[in-house]
Structures are given as structure tokens and as C-alpha cells.
């Protein structure tokens, strides 16, 4: 624990205030605006930008000019001065020679006993009553009961625990004495070549942590990898460590890994390190939000913990992965195909400069032999080919999270597949891609080339923003035949069949409309050619131009929908039968073959106690008509209704957001449940304005289509009239 300003390290030391806000010290010294010019302050940039009051600059008392002591990143719009950064503060270091800064606590045995108390420690809730009260609806104070405190405490005895949680306790350092005793214990065990017998002395309680295999120290004040490495060394049986939300930053560049670890772990100079300083027991590590800014740190983690199976690095900046992997590949080539941990930075830089042309996109990522789960959400990955594809060489990767990365598309190399190499991401079973910049369905089609893919989460992407949630789900299911779970919901056999048929119908309709449009345009050109005077006619018009244009457009649509041919052949017969039966139903008036059974349940405050109703409704029933049914059954206002439907065995309701769409549009099938919610007045006004705007846009679109159609009809009539007059002249 720091008690002197000389030990504060700008840009590294972390502090906290009495309200729990955490920040980083970026400046230590005098402040130009202080009444006492010799008084020491520290400049702090807070993690929560709303906590601060300054931007690092002050008004000098002597010169009356702006003096800047530090800079703040990020802009916060304040009420007083919009656009001014206010994430910084100046804190007085001493008050009457008393240290005023809280730099956190030390991880020692006393802290552990404070978190996991002994059985004979004072009770938190004597007589099962906590020293707190809550107010009831009548305004009375009611005590809070806490039952089973001793039973809970008996299960939290430190010597019997295998998992400990020290989250958010303000820990900044690992106690050197605790680490020293642990090293001495291990030294004695190696010398005697046998384990020490377990005793009940308190000193051995400090150093015996062999049973603990999971440690959670997320949200503390750690500011360097030194403390993280000490935690790994302190618990010899550790397999799972969460050190998220600590500003660890990156490992020092150009330093030997073994030297870094020895410097971090050396407390007793007589202690000899063994096993090449590797933590081979480690299986899972979570370093989310640790201010990692280089993929080199991730490679270093793999060398320190070579048997990792789960790695979480979300909210890091891994945009340099192409450069780092290329440099590692060049270094491996220069060393005869073997990458060494002990390398000098200057030698590496010279090798990289000489072989820069070899660091291309095809350089594969080495290491991570046992990794199965990789979380790279919000890691500034902006290109699939040069960045994300590096992960394809991880031999056992099963789950990959890529949410909130500005990836524009997904692509793969067809040349490698033709050469007989292993398919990309051959072992990948689950992938999450939400909040990206993907604007084409071709990216989704590429996922179909991953042979083992079973689970996909695909939401909040531009390609699906213009269509409904149900339509997007249906399209993804049809394009990815191998997956069984989409967005956390299991895909039933019936849902897949309906989605594939709907997909085939939509693409066939798209081809028909496109070719029909080309035919109309071509006929219009021919009519103009025939009606024009010979001097204004073009020299020639190719008779095959129409067929070629139609075929070209068709092939373009098919190339954008590679699953269409297969699904068309799969469902052709059943769709013909379905279409015939649908035609018979329309002529006879029967709807039984094209209807669904649904349950309607009200969640509105005035009718939530009413029993749900069951209805047998046609699939072409519009949402607006369904609202009328709900209004009559539950006595609700039509305009205040919000309908959502919940598919069978699916916990996530889907919004029915368009009154003009049908039940089949939202893929509502048998067994689905429709939930009715009620809007408040403000939301109802907002929805009314939104509906009015949508109505006006549709009306304008209809008028535009009607005008275009009238123009086409007039042109056709004029062309036929002129043609008839010319024919009459020729016969006369």
C-alpha cells in the first residue's frame, strides 16, 4: 500500500475515492491554481467520466493564464460548458501531514479472513435480524431477516474452499510476505521431495492454498502484470483466473518473458525457479477490459499459460494482429522454423525489416494448441481476411465471440479449399456476430462453409435492420442448413422446413420480378424503336439483348443466394402440392389447411387476471385484425396494444410491429403464444406519429407506382396506335 507521493507512478497507479469511483494517477506535483503553491496534488483521470471536474488545465494565480498539467481523453458534454472534457480531478495528497489518497489494499491473509470469516467471528445478523430496515407500502419500517448465517459460514471456511471471490475489494498489490512464504514452502517441498504434513498452525494457513483452483479478482486496482503473475504463482493449483476490469495494459515490448516473470516473482533471492516459469495448470483466464492494446500480449499469455482452453480478451484493441502474427511468423522462419521465447528486441526488429515482404495475410497464427473458447468482442477488429482469419489455425477452437467489431463482411479463400487443404474453422461449433457492419447476406452464406457450426448469434447488423426479426431469423435458418440453435433458440424441424420454403418463394419471386422488369423495359425500347423515324433510329438492336440481360440478372441473384438451387430441388414437389391445396382452399373457402392454433394472453394491467384464449386463425390474417380480436376479447383499446409472440420453447418474444403484415410474415406457427402489452399515453402519441409517417410514405410510394404504371400504359397505347396507323398506310 502506497503511503508516499514518491511511490506514485503517473499513468499506472490506480486509486479510489470514498464513493467507490476508480481512476488513474496521471500527474504528481504542484498545481498552479492552488492557494499554497508548494502543496502537492495528484491529477486523476476517472474511469467514470462524469466523476471529474477538470480537463487537466487550471488558471494560474500568478500569471492569470491557463496552465495544463495533464490531458484527459474523451469528451463529456456538461451542463455548464458543452464540449469540455471533465473526467479529471486534482486531489490533495496530504492534509496536516496525513496521507489522503486511497491506493487500495494488499492481498494478504487478513483480507481473506475478512472476506471468509471464522466460525467464531461475530455474527452479522444476531437473532437472524440484520441492522437494516425497509419501508412497507404503508410507510412503516420493517426489519430484514437473514436466516442460515452459520450454515453459510460453515461452507465458506477458507481451508475448505476451492473457489474464492475477491471482486471489487480495492486490491492493488499481492502481499510480498505471503508470496515469500509460499516460495519457501515450495522450496522445502522440492528439497525433501515429499509433501509437508498438514498442520493447524496459522502460519501454514497463510501458505497452503493447494485446494483453491478458481480465483476472481475482477474490478480491483491492479495496474501491472506483475501482480497478476504473483497471483498465478501464489495459488499452485489455480486453473481459472478472472482479473477483468483491471488496468493491466500490455507486457513490456522487447523483453525476455522469463526475465519479466523472474522480476515479478523474485521476493527471496535464494529461491530457485523451476519448470521454465510456465503455469501449465491454467485452463481459463479472463482479461476483459484490461486496457490491452496489442495482440503481442495475447501471444505472451499463451506462452505463459500454454494449456489455456478459455480466453476472454473483450474490450481490448487487437487491430495489430496482422502485423504481430506476421512478425512472429518471420521470426520463426529466421530461427529455422522454431519460435523461441528468449529473443532480443533489436534482433527481432532487424529480422522483421529484412523479411517484411513475407508478413502477408496468409501467415498463420501459432500456439493456442488447446484453446476452445475465445472472446474477442469489442476488440476493434475491422477486417475478416487480414485479422479474424488468423484464428482459423487454432486447432481446437469451438467457440468464437466477435460482437461489436466493425467487420464489414465474412469471406474465405476458395483456392485453399480447391487445393485440398482443411476447411476454415473446421472445429468451430459456435459463433456470435452482433453489432457489426455486415450489410450483405453473402457473409451469412459464408458461415455455411464452416462444417461443424451448430450455434449462431446474429443480431443488430445492417443486413437485417430493414426487415423484421422473424423474417431475419427465417432467412438465416434457410441459408445455414447445419445450425441447430439461432440467437439462443432451438430450431425445430417444422421451423426449418417453413423457413426454407419461404426462402425459396422469396427468391423465386425476386427472380420473376427482376426478369419481368427487364422484359418490360426491353419492350418499351422496341416500341420506341418502331415508332421513331428512320433518321432517329439506332443502327441495330440485338435480338438477344433481352434474353442475355434476363439471364445475367438471374445469375446475379443466384450467386447471391447459393442455397436456392438445393432448397428448390428439396421442396419443389411439396411446394407444388401446397400451392395446389392453397388454390383449392381459396376457391372453396376452407382455411383449415392454412391456419394455426395460437394462445392469446393479456399482460395489460386491467386484464392480466383474465384466462388466456385459444384461437384457430388463418396464416394470412393481418396483425391489425388480430388486434381487433384482442380488443374485443379483453376490452382493450386498439391503438394502445403492443403485440408480441413467443414461439414454442423460445424464451424471447418477438414484436409484431406492423399491422399490415400477416401471421405468416412473422413465422407464427402452431403452439405459439401471443402476448398483449399496453402502451402509456406518451408512447401511444409517439406510435401514432410514427404510424402517420409510415402511412404518408406508403401513400407517396403508391402514388409513384401508379404514376409509373400510367406512364407505361400510355406509352404502350401510343406505340400500338402508331403501329396500327403505319400498318394501315402500308396496306393502302
Secondary structure, 3 states (H helix, E strand, C coil): CCCCHHHCCCCCCEEECCCCCEEEEEEEECCCCCCCCCCCEEEEEECCCCCCCECCEEECCCCCCEEECCCCCCCCCCCCCCCCCCCEEEEECEECCEECCECCEEECHHHHHHHCCCCCCCCCCHHHEEEEEEECCCCCEEEEECCCHHHHHHCCCHHHCCEEECCCCCEEEECHHHHHHHHHHHHHHHHHCCCCCCCCCHHHHHHCCCCCCEEECCCCCCCCHHHHHHHHHHCCCCCEEECCCCCCCCCCCCCCHHHHHHHHHCCCCCCCCCHHHCCCCCCEEECCCCCCCCHHHHHHHHHHCCCCCEEECCCCCCCCHHHHHHHHHHHHHHCCCCCCCCCCHHHHHHHHHHCHHHCCCCCCCCCCCCCCEEECCCCCCCCCCCCHHHHHHCCCCCEEECCCCCCCCCCCCHHHHHCCCCCCCCCCCEEEEECCCCCCCHHHHHHCCCCCCCEEEEECCHHHCCCCHHHHHHHHHHHCCCCCEECCEECCHHHHHHHHHHHHHHHHHHHHHHHHHHHHHHHHHHHHHHHCCHHHCCCCCCCCHHHHHHHHHHHHHHHHCCCHHHHHHHHHHHHHHHHHHHHHHHHHCCCHHHEEEEEEEECCCCCCCCCCEEEEEECCCEHHHHHHHHHHHHCCCCCCEEEEEECCCCCCCEECCCCCCECHHHCCCCCCEEEEEECCHHHHHHHHHHHHHHHHHHHHHHHHHHHHHHHHHHHHHHHHHHHHHHHHHHHC
